[in-house]
């Protein structure tokens, strides 16, 4: 009797061991590397903090990844609050791609997630401090209410994706992270990264050529997000600092901007798609200027002037050329 019972038990143990071996083999190197669990479809689960990180993951990962974003379309990323459900889901990701210091709630959730493959875009390129005013009128560190532009200990500006050259540096880092998390598809990730970098390099050239010869160099915007873009292409950004994008500018700043507009031959006040144009219209009405869109590309909605990063950036270029009198 005892012998008859031991034989099935041993067989069962062998079957369990064999099944475990098969399961481990089928789980894929990516899941083993990442410490996460790839989805039932075998794709790498990537969670991105907001649109610019989501776009990189999708462009580089393509069919090998499933990308979720913490910041849904139409939500202003600076003001994002993470739900307990999102925090729990974050822990199940194979890879997290985010930009530290842009969204404090995301930073905290990522730190608590325990995910091994975490990509901080802020470490993949050099961050710099930018004044709200390109002319350094003493507004450095000020930002719209609800938009703290004094990010990080050194006050770095996080809006690096608006500089195609810096965005390309970040793309290379994201590509390397996906290769590490899913080495079985590393060749595809490398190729997709190279293709994306080539497109970003071409976009950089378009901006350089398109803004090389303009009547003016100064642009006014409600959201001081374009410091890297301005620096890259020899422009001066004038942000309406100290107020929320939907609020009236202070009398002192209004007067200063009127003087700057007159002195630098500014024609246009730019506003963004995820915020009201009230501030821009208020300033434009008092100064006789026009208004137009300069999109910081923190999210894509049906109001965006394009369906993806490249289309919106080219719309930004076109709007800048028009406002600055490109020849």
Secondary structure as GFF3:
##gff-version 3
##sequence-region A 1 327
A	DSSP	alpha_helix	2	34	.	.	.	ID=ss1
A	DSSP	beta_strand	44	48	.	.	.	ID=ss2
A	DSSP	alpha_helix	51	61	.	.	.	ID=ss3
A	DSSP	three_ten_helix	62	64	.	.	.	ID=ss4
A	DSSP	beta_strand	65	69	.	.	.	ID=ss5
A	DSSP	three_ten_helix	77	79	.	.	.	ID=ss6
A	DSSP	alpha_helix	84	90	.	.	.	ID=ss7
A	DSSP	beta_strand	95	98	.	.	.	ID=ss8
A	DSSP	alpha_helix	104	113	.	.	.	ID=ss9
A	DSSP	beta_strand	117	120	.	.	.	ID=ss10
A	DSSP	three_ten_helix	121	123	.	.	.	ID=ss11
A	DSSP	three_ten_helix	160	162	.	.	.	ID=ss12
A	DSSP	alpha_helix	164	181	.	.	.	ID=ss13
A	DSSP	three_ten_helix	183	185	.	.	.	ID=ss14
A	DSSP	alpha_helix	186	210	.	.	.	ID=ss15
A	DSSP	beta_strand	218	221	.	.	.	ID=ss16
A	DSSP	alpha_helix	227	232	.	.	.	ID=ss17
A	DSSP	beta_strand	236	239	.	.	.	ID=ss18
A	DSSP	alpha_helix	251	263	.	.	.	ID=ss19
A	DSSP	beta_strand	268	271	.	.	.	ID=ss20
A	DSSP	alpha_helix	278	287	.	.	.	ID=ss21
A	DSSP	beta_strand	290	293	.	.	.	ID=ss22
A	DSSP	alpha_helix	309	324	.	.	.	ID=ss23
###
